[in-house]
Amino acid sequence: MPTPVGKRIRQQRLKKGLTLEQLAQEIGSSKSYMWELENKDVARPSAEKLQAIAQALNTTMDYLLAADDVTEADATDKEFYRKYRGMENKTKKKLQRMLELLDEDDDE
């Protein structure tokens, strides 16, 4: 029985159209290791490996690790907010101005 992490990895891999072998090559791992992550209930990837998988699948670690009721959009929002909190105030103000401009474009 696969873990929720394994199910999400498989779901995202298939969504991206990758084979187990292609994903394994992209993250510097073996096909058998990827199969275990997707299909075994005892597989526990390291944080570094999980980050590499998330990047290869264009998603976030939060999404891969999240509870079943969390959507990919929720995880992406959390990742954005985490990055935002780490920005300097000057950068935050620039981003806020950009968002205001984008919001104005939506109103037109």
Backbone atoms as SQL, in Angstrom:
CREATE TABLE atoms (id INTEGER PRIMARY KEY, chain TEXT, resi INTEGER, resn TEXT, atom TEXT, x REAL, y REAL, z REAL);
INSERT INTO atoms VALUES
  (1, 'A', 1, 'MET', 'N', 0.845, -1.182, 0.000),
  (2, 'A', 1, 'MET', 'CA', 0.000, 0.000, 0.000),
  (3, 'A', 1, 'MET', 'C', 0.891, 1.247, 0.000),
  (4, 'A', 2, 'PRO', 'N', 0.775, 2.094, -1.015),
  (5, 'A', 2, 'PRO', 'CA', 1.632, 3.276, -1.072),
  (6, 'A', 2, 'PRO', 'C', 1.238, 4.326, -0.032),
  (7, 'A', 3, 'THR', 'N', 2.209, 5.137, 0.337),
  (8, 'A', 3, 'THR', 'CA', 1.958, 6.237, 1.260),
  (9, 'A', 3, 'THR', 'C', 1.304, 7.389, 0.501),
  (10, 'A', 4, 'PRO', 'N', 0.721, 8.355, 1.217),
  (11, 'A', 4, 'PRO', 'CA', 0.193, 9.537, 0.525),
  (12, 'A', 4, 'PRO', 'C', 1.268, 10.255, -0.298),
  (13, 'A', 5, 'VAL', 'N', 2.496, 10.274, 0.213),
  (14, 'A', 5, 'VAL', 'CA', 3.598, 10.896, -0.535),
  (15, 'A', 5, 'VAL', 'C', 3.823, 10.137, -1.834),
  (16, 'A', 6, 'GLY', 'N', 3.849, 8.823, -1.754),
  (17, 'A', 6, 'GLY', 'CA', 4.046, 8.002, -2.945),
  (18, 'A', 6, 'GLY', 'C', 2.943, 8.195, -3.968),
  (19, 'A', 7, 'LYS', 'N', 1.711, 8.291, -3.483),
  (20, 'A', 7, 'LYS', 'CA', 0.576, 8.510, -4.387),
  (21, 'A', 7, 'LYS', 'C', 0.702, 9.847, -5.100),
  (22, 'A', 8, 'ARG', 'N', 1.113, 10.864, -4.362),
  (23, 'A', 8, 'ARG', 'CA', 1.242, 12.195, -4.965),
  (24, 'A', 8, 'ARG', 'C', 2.403, 12.251, -5.949),
  (25, 'A', 9, 'ILE', 'N', 3.499, 11.590, -5.626),
  (26, 'A', 9, 'ILE', 'CA', 4.626, 11.554, -6.562),
  (27, 'A', 9, 'ILE', 'C', 4.174, 10.904, -7.861),
  (28, 'A', 10, 'ARG', 'N', 3.510, 9.766, -7.746),
  (29, 'A', 10, 'ARG', 'CA', 3.035, 9.062, -8.947),
  (30, 'A', 10, 'ARG', 'C', 2.062, 9.929, -9.745),
  (31, 'A', 11, 'GLN', 'N', 1.120, 10.539, -9.047),
  (32, 'A', 11, 'GLN', 'CA', 0.125, 11.388, -9.704),
  (33, 'A', 11, 'GLN', 'C', 0.808, 12.528, -10.469),
  (34, 'A', 12, 'GLN', 'N', 1.750, 13.191, -9.838),
  (35, 'A', 12, 'GLN', 'CA', 2.433, 14.318, -10.485),
  (36, 'A', 12, 'GLN', 'C', 3.336, 13.841, -11.621),
  (37, 'A', 13, 'ARG', 'N', 3.975, 12.693, -11.437),
  (38, 'A', 13, 'ARG', 'CA', 4.847, 12.144, -12.486),
  (39, 'A', 13, 'ARG', 'C', 4.035, 11.830, -13.731),
  (40, 'A', 14, 'LEU', 'N', 2.894, 11.180, -13.546),
  (41, 'A', 14, 'LEU', 'CA', 2.035, 10.840, -14.682),
  (42, 'A', 14, 'LEU', 'C', 1.458, 12.095, -15.333),
  (43, 'A', 15, 'LYS', 'N', 1.107, 13.065, -14.514),
  (44, 'A', 15, 'LYS', 'CA', 0.578, 14.331, -15.024),
  (45, 'A', 15, 'LYS', 'C', 1.609, 15.021, -15.923),
  (46, 'A', 16, 'LYS', 'N', 2.878, 14.895, -15.544),
  (47, 'A', 16, 'LYS', 'CA', 3.955, 15.505, -16.327),
  (48, 'A', 16, 'LYS', 'C', 4.362, 14.622, -17.507),
  (49, 'A', 17, 'GLY', 'N', 3.870, 13.391, -17.547),
  (50, 'A', 17, 'GLY', 'CA', 4.167, 12.487, -18.652),
  (51, 'A', 17, 'GLY', 'C', 5.536, 11.842, -18.576),
  (52, 'A', 18, 'LEU', 'N', 6.036, 11.646, -17.360),
  (53, 'A', 18, 'LEU', 'CA', 7.349, 11.030, -17.170),
  (54, 'A', 18, 'LEU', 'C', 7.218, 9.562, -16.787),
  (55, 'A', 19, 'THR', 'N', 8.176, 8.770, -17.223),
  (56, 'A', 19, 'THR', 'CA', 8.264, 7.388, -16.764),
  (57, 'A', 19, 'THR', 'C', 9.034, 7.380, -15.450),
  (58, 'A', 20, 'LEU', 'N', 8.983, 6.255, -14.754),
  (59, 'A', 20, 'LEU', 'CA', 9.789, 6.115, -13.536),
  (60, 'A', 20, 'LEU', 'C', 11.259, 6.348, -13.843),
  (61, 'A', 21, 'GLU', 'N', 11.716, 5.780, -14.948),
  (62, 'A', 21, 'GLU', 'CA', 13.124, 5.896, -15.324),
  (63, 'A', 21, 'GLU', 'C', 13.512, 7.345, -15.617),
  (64, 'A', 22, 'GLN', 'N', 12.647, 8.065, -16.311),
  (65, 'A', 22, 'GLN', 'CA', 12.946, 9.462, -16.633),
  (66, 'A', 22, 'GLN', 'C', 13.041, 10.316, -15.370),
  (67, 'A', 23, 'LEU', 'N', 12.100, 10.125, -14.454),
  (68, 'A', 23, 'LEU', 'CA', 12.143, 10.882, -13.207),
  (69, 'A', 23, 'LEU', 'C', 13.380, 10.513, -12.404),
  (70, 'A', 24, 'ALA', 'N', 13.678, 9.235, -12.334),
  (71, 'A', 24, 'ALA', 'CA', 14.860, 8.784, -11.600),
  (72, 'A', 24, 'ALA', 'C', 16.126, 9.423, -12.157),
  (73, 'A', 25, 'GLN', 'N', 16.270, 9.451, -13.473),
  (74, 'A', 25, 'GLN', 'CA', 17.441, 10.068, -14.091),
  (75, 'A', 25, 'GLN', 'C', 17.507, 11.553, -13.773),
  (76, 'A', 26, 'GLU', 'N', 16.369, 12.206, -13.807),
  (77, 'A', 26, 'GLU', 'CA', 16.324, 13.646, -13.571),
  (78, 'A', 26, 'GLU', 'C', 16.768, 14.016, -12.161),
  (79, 'A', 27, 'ILE', 'N', 16.515, 13.136, -11.197),
  (80, 'A', 27, 'ILE', 'CA', 16.889, 13.449, -9.814),
  (81, 'A', 27, 'ILE', 'C', 18.136, 12.696, -9.353),
  (82, 'A', 28, 'GLY', 'N', 18.748, 11.952, -10.259),
  (83, 'A', 28, 'GLY', 'CA', 19.965, 11.227, -9.907),
  (84, 'A', 28, 'GLY', 'C', 19.714, 10.035, -9.012),
  (85, 'A', 29, 'SER', 'N', 18.678, 9.291, -9.310),
  (86, 'A', 29, 'SER', 'CA', 18.312, 8.129, -8.510),
  (87, 'A', 29, 'SER', 'C', 18.076, 6.937, -9.427),
  (88, 'A', 30, 'SER', 'N', 17.671, 5.827, -8.842),
  (89, 'A', 30, 'SER', 'CA', 17.408, 4.639, -9.653),
  (90, 'A', 30, 'SER', 'C', 15.906, 4.453, -9.865),
  (91, 'A', 31, 'LYS', 'N', 15.582, 3.738, -10.930),
  (92, 'A', 31, 'LYS', 'CA', 14.185, 3.430, -11.234),
  (93, 'A', 31, 'LYS', 'C', 13.564, 2.621, -10.093),
  (94, 'A', 32, 'SER', 'N', 14.326, 1.682, -9.541),
  (95, 'A', 32, 'SER', 'CA', 13.788, 0.840, -8.463),
  (96, 'A', 32, 'SER', 'C', 13.496, 1.663, -7.204),
  (97, 'A', 33, 'TYR', 'N', 14.341, 2.653, -6.926),
  (98, 'A', 33, 'TYR', 'CA', 14.103, 3.525, -5.768),
  (99, 'A', 33, 'TYR', 'C', 12.811, 4.314, -5.961),
  (100, 'A', 34, 'MET', 'N', 12.617, 4.846, -7.165),
  (101, 'A', 34, 'MET', 'CA', 11.401, 5.605, -7.454),
  (102, 'A', 34, 'MET', 'C', 10.170, 4.705, -7.343),
  (103, 'A', 35, 'TRP', 'N', 10.297, 3.463, -7.823),
  (104, 'A', 35, 'TRP', 'CA', 9.180, 2.527, -7.724),
  (105, 'A', 35, 'TRP', 'C', 8.825, 2.297, -6.259),
  (106, 'A', 36, 'GLU', 'N', 9.848, 2.118, -5.417),
  (107, 'A', 36, 'GLU', 'CA', 9.603, 1.906, -3.989),
  (108, 'A', 36, 'GLU', 'C', 8.915, 3.115, -3.358),
  (109, 'A', 37, 'LEU', 'N', 9.367, 4.315, -3.717),
  (110, 'A', 37, 'LEU', 'CA', 8.733, 5.518, -3.169),
  (111, 'A', 37, 'LEU', 'C', 7.253, 5.575, -3.531),
  (112, 'A', 38, 'GLU', 'N', 6.939, 5.210, -4.748),
  (113, 'A', 38, 'GLU', 'CA', 5.554, 5.288, -5.210),
  (114, 'A', 38, 'GLU', 'C', 4.679, 4.148, -4.700),
  (115, 'A', 39, 'ASN', 'N', 5.263, 2.999, -4.421),
  (116, 'A', 39, 'ASN', 'CA', 4.454, 1.807, -4.161),
  (117, 'A', 39, 'ASN', 'C', 4.577, 1.176, -2.781),
  (118, 'A', 40, 'LYS', 'N', 5.609, 1.470, -2.041),
  (119, 'A', 40, 'LYS', 'CA', 5.798, 0.847, -0.724),
  (120, 'A', 40, 'LYS', 'C', 5.319, 1.780, 0.380),
  (121, 'A', 41, 'ASP', 'N', 4.876, 1.195, 1.481),
  (122, 'A', 41, 'ASP', 'CA', 4.414, 2.028, 2.588),
  (123, 'A', 41, 'ASP', 'C', 5.524, 2.379, 3.570),
  (124, 'A', 42, 'VAL', 'N', 6.718, 1.882, 3.353),
  (125, 'A', 42, 'VAL', 'CA', 7.814, 2.161, 4.279),
  (126, 'A', 42, 'VAL', 'C', 8.840, 3.139, 3.709),
  (127, 'A', 43, 'ALA', 'N', 8.703, 3.518, 2.462),
  (128, 'A', 43, 'ALA', 'CA', 9.677, 4.409, 1.837),
  (129, 'A', 43, 'ALA', 'C', 9.600, 5.800, 2.454),
  (130, 'A', 44, 'ARG', 'N', 10.767, 6.304, 2.853),
  (131, 'A', 44, 'ARG', 'CA', 10.849, 7.646, 3.436),
  (132, 'A', 44, 'ARG', 'C', 12.029, 8.373, 2.800),
  (133, 'A', 45, 'PRO', 'N', 11.763, 9.191, 1.801),
  (134, 'A', 45, 'PRO', 'CA', 12.863, 9.893, 1.139),
  (135, 'A', 45, 'PRO', 'C', 13.450, 10.978, 2.036),
  (136, 'A', 46, 'SER', 'N', 14.724, 11.280, 1.817),
  (137, 'A', 46, 'SER', 'CA', 15.362, 12.370, 2.552),
  (138, 'A', 46, 'SER', 'C', 14.761, 13.692, 2.090),
  (139, 'A', 47, 'ALA', 'N', 14.968, 14.737, 2.869),
  (140, 'A', 47, 'ALA', 'CA', 14.465, 16.062, 2.494),
  (141, 'A', 47, 'ALA', 'C', 15.082, 16.512, 1.176),
  (142, 'A', 48, 'GLU', 'N', 16.366, 16.223, 0.995),
  (143, 'A', 48, 'GLU', 'CA', 17.046, 16.612, -0.240),
  (144, 'A', 48, 'GLU', 'C', 16.455, 15.885, -1.447),
  (145, 'A', 49, 'LYS', 'N', 16.190, 14.601, -1.290),
  (146, 'A', 49, 'LYS', 'CA', 15.622, 13.814, -2.390),
  (147, 'A', 49, 'LYS', 'C', 14.195, 14.275, -2.687),
  (148, 'A', 50, 'LEU', 'N', 13.431, 14.543, -1.645),
  (149, 'A', 50, 'LEU', 'CA', 12.060, 15.006, -1.837),
  (150, 'A', 50, 'LEU', 'C', 12.035, 16.374, -2.523),
  (151, 'A', 51, 'GLN', 'N', 12.981, 17.246, -2.174),
  (152, 'A', 51, 'GLN', 'CA', 13.064, 18.555, -2.827),
  (153, 'A', 51, 'GLN', 'C', 13.393, 18.381, -4.305),
  (154, 'A', 52, 'ALA', 'N', 14.305, 17.480, -4.621),
  (155, 'A', 52, 'ALA', 'CA', 14.664, 17.219, -6.020),
  (156, 'A', 52, 'ALA', 'C', 13.461, 16.677, -6.794),
  (157, 'A', 53, 'ILE', 'N', 12.709, 15.793, -6.170),
  (158, 'A', 53, 'ILE', 'CA', 11.511, 15.236, -6.814),
  (159, 'A', 53, 'ILE', 'C', 10.487, 16.345, -7.054),
  (160, 'A', 54, 'ALA', 'N', 10.262, 17.168, -6.044),
  (161, 'A', 54, 'ALA', 'CA', 9.296, 18.266, -6.179),
  (162, 'A', 54, 'ALA', 'C', 9.696, 19.198, -7.318),
  (163, 'A', 55, 'GLN', 'N', 10.970, 19.542, -7.396),
  (164, 'A', 55, 'GLN', 'CA', 11.433, 20.424, -8.473),
  (165, 'A', 55, 'GLN', 'C', 11.251, 19.765, -9.833),
  (166, 'A', 56, 'ALA', 'N', 11.600, 18.505, -9.933),
  (167, 'A', 56, 'ALA', 'CA', 11.472, 17.793, -11.207),
  (168, 'A', 56, 'ALA', 'C', 10.016, 17.703, -11.654),
  (169, 'A', 57, 'LEU', 'N', 9.101, 17.670, -10.695),
  (170, 'A', 57, 'LEU', 'CA', 7.679, 17.538, -11.009),
  (171, 'A', 57, 'LEU', 'C', 6.943, 18.879, -11.010),
  (172, 'A', 58, 'ASN', 'N', 7.696, 19.967, -10.881),
  (173, 'A', 58, 'ASN', 'CA', 7.107, 21.317, -10.867),
  (174, 'A', 58, 'ASN', 'C', 6.030, 21.471, -9.801),
  (175, 'A', 59, 'THR', 'N', 6.346, 20.992, -8.610),
  (176, 'A', 59, 'THR', 'CA', 5.425, 21.130, -7.486),
  (177, 'A', 59, 'THR', 'C', 6.241, 21.496, -6.258),
  (178, 'A', 60, 'THR', 'N', 5.646, 21.425, -5.100),
  (179, 'A', 60, 'THR', 'CA', 6.346, 21.778, -3.871),
  (180, 'A', 60, 'THR', 'C', 6.434, 20.578, -2.941),
  (181, 'A', 61, 'MET', 'N', 7.403, 20.652, -2.029),
  (182, 'A', 61, 'MET', 'CA', 7.495, 19.612, -1.008),
  (183, 'A', 61, 'MET', 'C', 6.235, 19.615, -0.151),
  (184, 'A', 62, 'ASP', 'N', 5.717, 20.804, 0.139),
  (185, 'A', 62, 'ASP', 'CA', 4.492, 20.901, 0.941),
  (186, 'A', 62, 'ASP', 'C', 3.371, 20.081, 0.319),
  (187, 'A', 63, 'TYR', 'N', 3.216, 20.194, -0.993),
  (188, 'A', 63, 'TYR', 'CA', 2.148, 19.445, -1.657),
  (189, 'A', 63, 'TYR', 'C', 2.396, 17.941, -1.544),
  (190, 'A', 64, 'LEU', 'N', 3.632, 17.520, -1.764),
  (191, 'A', 64, 'LEU', 'CA', 3.933, 16.088, -1.707),
  (192, 'A', 64, 'LEU', 'C', 3.731, 15.525, -0.302),
  (193, 'A', 65, 'LEU', 'N', 4.012, 16.334, 0.712),
  (194, 'A', 65, 'LEU', 'CA', 3.915, 15.874, 2.100),
  (195, 'A', 65, 'LEU', 'C', 2.560, 16.128, 2.742),
  (196, 'A', 66, 'ALA', 'N', 1.717, 16.916, 2.103),
  (197, 'A', 66, 'ALA', 'CA', 0.479, 17.389, 2.715),
  (198, 'A', 66, 'ALA', 'C', -0.529, 16.281, 2.964),
  (199, 'A', 67, 'ALA', 'N', -1.462, 16.607, 3.838),
  (200, 'A', 67, 'ALA', 'CA', -2.587, 15.706, 4.101),
  (201, 'A', 67, 'ALA', 'C', -3.445, 15.609, 2.846),
  (202, 'A', 68, 'ASP', 'N', -4.279, 14.615, 2.789),
  (203, 'A', 68, 'ASP', 'CA', -5.086, 14.350, 1.599),
  (204, 'A', 68, 'ASP', 'C', -5.998, 15.499, 1.185),
  (205, 'A', 69, 'ASP', 'N', -6.404, 16.341, 2.123),
  (206, 'A', 69, 'ASP', 'CA', -7.355, 17.396, 1.776),
  (207, 'A', 69, 'ASP', 'C', -6.697, 18.685, 1.288),
  (208, 'A', 70, 'VAL', 'N', -5.385, 18.720, 1.221),
  (209, 'A', 70, 'VAL', 'CA', -4.674, 19.904, 0.746),
  (210, 'A', 70, 'VAL', 'C', -4.468, 19.791, -0.755),
  (211, 'A', 71, 'THR', 'N', -4.803, 20.852, -1.463),
  (212, 'A', 71, 'THR', 'CA', -4.629, 20.845, -2.912),
  (213, 'A', 71, 'THR', 'C', -3.240, 21.347, -3.270),
  (214, 'A', 72, 'GLU', 'N', -2.859, 21.110, -4.505),
  (215, 'A', 72, 'GLU', 'CA', -1.571, 21.608, -4.982),
  (216, 'A', 72, 'GLU', 'C', -1.545, 23.128, -4.931),
  (217, 'A', 73, 'ALA', 'N', -2.672, 23.767, -5.218),
  (218, 'A', 73, 'ALA', 'CA', -2.743, 25.230, -5.171),
  (219, 'A', 73, 'ALA', 'C', -2.488, 25.735, -3.753),
  (220, 'A', 74, 'ASP', 'N', -3.035, 25.059, -2.746),
  (221, 'A', 74, 'ASP', 'CA', -2.792, 25.448, -1.359),
  (222, 'A', 74, 'ASP', 'C', -1.305, 25.375, -1.036),
  (223, 'A', 75, 'ALA', 'N', -0.664, 24.318, -1.448),
  (224, 'A', 75, 'ALA', 'CA', 0.758, 24.141, -1.181),
  (225, 'A', 75, 'ALA', 'C', 1.576, 25.199, -1.907),
  (226, 'A', 76, 'THR', 'N', 1.186, 25.538, -3.129),
  (227, 'A', 76, 'THR', 'CA', 1.889, 26.567, -3.890),
  (228, 'A', 76, 'THR', 'C', 1.735, 27.918, -3.202),
  (229, 'A', 77, 'ASP', 'N', 0.540, 28.210, -2.705),
  (230, 'A', 77, 'ASP', 'CA', 0.318, 29.461, -1.980),
  (231, 'A', 77, 'ASP', 'C', 1.199, 29.535, -0.739),
  (232, 'A', 78, 'LYS', 'N', 1.300, 28.440, -0.009),
  (233, 'A', 78, 'LYS', 'CA', 2.146, 28.420, 1.185),
  (234, 'A', 78, 'LYS', 'C', 3.606, 28.645, 0.823),
  (235, 'A', 79, 'GLU', 'N', 4.047, 28.020, -0.253),
  (236, 'A', 79, 'GLU', 'CA', 5.429, 28.188, -0.709),
  (237, 'A', 79, 'GLU', 'C', 5.683, 29.642, -1.092),
  (238, 'A', 80, 'PHE', 'N', 4.738, 30.264, -1.793),
  (239, 'A', 80, 'PHE', 'CA', 4.869, 31.668, -2.173),
  (240, 'A', 80, 'PHE', 'C', 4.976, 32.540, -0.924),
  (241, 'A', 81, 'TYR', 'N', 4.104, 32.311, 0.034),
  (242, 'A', 81, 'TYR', 'CA', 4.113, 33.112, 1.252),
  (243, 'A', 81, 'TYR', 'C', 5.418, 32.934, 2.026),
  (244, 'A', 82, 'ARG', 'N', 5.931, 31.725, 2.063),
  (245, 'A', 82, 'ARG', 'CA', 7.195, 31.480, 2.758),
  (246, 'A', 82, 'ARG', 'C', 8.319, 32.280, 2.097),
  (247, 'A', 83, 'LYS', 'N', 8.340, 32.295, 0.762),
  (248, 'A', 83, 'LYS', 'CA', 9.353, 33.075, 0.043),
  (249, 'A', 83, 'LYS', 'C', 9.146, 34.568, 0.284),
  (250, 'A', 84, 'TYR', 'N', 7.891, 34.996, 0.281),
  (251, 'A', 84, 'TYR', 'CA', 7.574, 36.404, 0.505),
  (252, 'A', 84, 'TYR', 'C', 8.072, 36.864, 1.875),
  (253, 'A', 85, 'ARG', 'N', 7.835, 36.049, 2.892),
  (254, 'A', 85, 'ARG', 'CA', 8.279, 36.421, 4.247),
  (255, 'A', 85, 'ARG', 'C', 9.783, 36.584, 4.324),
  (256, 'A', 86, 'GLY', 'N', 10.529, 35.859, 3.491),
  (257, 'A', 86, 'GLY', 'CA', 11.981, 35.937, 3.519),
  (258, 'A', 86, 'GLY', 'C', 12.568, 37.088, 2.710),
  (259, 'A', 87, 'MET', 'N', 11.722, 37.825, 2.011),
  (260, 'A', 87, 'MET', 'CA', 12.207, 38.929, 1.179),
  (261, 'A', 87, 'MET', 'C', 12.506, 40.169, 2.019),
  (262, 'A', 88, 'GLU', 'N', 13.390, 41.019, 1.482),
  (263, 'A', 88, 'GLU', 'CA', 13.642, 42.314, 2.103),
  (264, 'A', 88, 'GLU', 'C', 12.427, 43.203, 1.861),
  (265, 'A', 89, 'ASN', 'N', 12.224, 44.187, 2.726),
  (266, 'A', 89, 'ASN', 'CA', 11.063, 45.074, 2.604),
  (267, 'A', 89, 'ASN', 'C', 11.021, 45.772, 1.251),
  (268, 'A', 90, 'LYS', 'N', 12.178, 46.158, 0.744),
  (269, 'A', 90, 'LYS', 'CA', 12.250, 46.835, -0.554),
  (270, 'A', 90, 'LYS', 'C', 11.675, 45.931, -1.652),
  (271, 'A', 91, 'THR', 'N', 12.026, 44.669, -1.614),
  (272, 'A', 91, 'THR', 'CA', 11.535, 43.703, -2.601),
  (273, 'A', 91, 'THR', 'C', 10.044, 43.458, -2.417),
  (274, 'A', 92, 'LYS', 'N', 9.594, 43.395, -1.162),
  (275, 'A', 92, 'LYS', 'CA', 8.166, 43.207, -0.890),
  (276, 'A', 92, 'LYS', 'C', 7.349, 44.353, -1.481),
  (277, 'A', 93, 'LYS', 'N', 7.842, 45.584, -1.341),
  (278, 'A', 93, 'LYS', 'CA', 7.117, 46.742, -1.869),
  (279, 'A', 93, 'LYS', 'C', 7.045, 46.689, -3.389),
  (280, 'A', 94, 'LYS', 'N', 8.122, 46.268, -4.038),
  (281, 'A', 94, 'LYS', 'CA', 8.113, 46.126, -5.495),
  (282, 'A', 94, 'LYS', 'C', 7.069, 45.093, -5.921),
  (283, 'A', 95, 'LEU', 'N', 7.055, 43.980, -5.217),
  (284, 'A', 95, 'LEU', 'CA', 6.099, 42.925, -5.532),
  (285, 'A', 95, 'LEU', 'C', 4.659, 43.401, -5.320),
  (286, 'A', 96, 'GLN', 'N', 4.430, 44.150, -4.258),
  (287, 'A', 96, 'GLN', 'CA', 3.095, 44.684, -4.002),
  (288, 'A', 96, 'GLN', 'C', 2.656, 45.618, -5.127),
  (289, 'A', 97, 'ARG', 'N', 3.574, 46.466, -5.612),
  (290, 'A', 97, 'ARG', 'CA', 3.247, 47.360, -6.728),
  (291, 'A', 97, 'ARG', 'C', 2.929, 46.553, -7.985),
  (292, 'A', 98, 'MET', 'N', 3.708, 45.500, -8.219),
  (293, 'A', 98, 'MET', 'CA', 3.454, 44.652, -9.388),
  (294, 'A', 98, 'MET', 'C', 2.066, 44.011, -9.301),
  (295, 'A', 99, 'LEU', 'N', 1.707, 43.532, -8.126),
  (296, 'A', 99, 'LEU', 'CA', 0.391, 42.918, -7.939),
  (297, 'A', 99, 'LEU', 'C', -0.733, 43.931, -8.151),
  (298, 'A', 100, 'GLU', 'N', -0.520, 45.154, -7.691),
  (299, 'A', 100, 'GLU', 'CA', -1.522, 46.203, -7.904),
  (300, 'A', 100, 'GLU', 'C', -1.707, 46.469, -9.393),
  (301, 'A', 101, 'LEU', 'N', -0.599, 46.509, -10.138),
  (302, 'A', 101, 'LEU', 'CA', -0.681, 46.726, -11.582),
  (303, 'A', 101, 'LEU', 'C', -1.414, 45.576, -12.270),
  (304, 'A', 102, 'LEU', 'N', -1.112, 44.369, -11.864),
  (305, 'A', 102, 'LEU', 'CA', -1.795, 43.208, -12.437),
  (306, 'A', 102, 'LEU', 'C', -3.285, 43.232, -12.114),
  (307, 'A', 103, 'ASP', 'N', -3.611, 43.648, -10.910),
  (308, 'A', 103, 'ASP', 'CA', -5.010, 43.731, -10.505),
  (309, 'A', 103, 'ASP', 'C', -5.745, 44.786, -11.326),
  (310, 'A', 104, 'GLU', 'N', -5.068, 45.905, -11.611),
  (311, 'A', 104, 'GLU', 'CA', -5.669, 46.947, -12.454),
  (312, 'A', 104, 'GLU', 'C', -5.940, 46.410, -13.851),
  (313, 'A', 105, 'ASP', 'N', -5.017, 45.627, -14.392),
  (314, 'A', 105, 'ASP', 'CA', -5.202, 45.033, -15.719),
  (315, 'A', 105, 'ASP', 'C', -6.416, 44.112, -15.751),
  (316, 'A', 106, 'ASP', 'N', -6.651, 43.400, -14.663),
  (317, 'A', 106, 'ASP', 'CA', -7.799, 42.493, -14.594),
  (318, 'A', 106, 'ASP', 'C', -9.120, 43.251, -14.582),
  (319, 'A', 107, 'ASP', 'N', -9.096, 44.471, -14.050),
  (320, 'A', 107, 'ASP', 'CA', -10.315, 45.277, -13.967),
  (321, 'A', 107, 'ASP', 'C', -10.722, 45.851, -15.320),
  (322, 'A', 108, 'GLU', 'N', -9.797, 45.925, -16.247),
  (323, 'A', 108, 'GLU', 'CA', -10.087, 46.529, -17.555),
  (324, 'A', 108, 'GLU', 'C', -10.771, 45.585, -18.491);
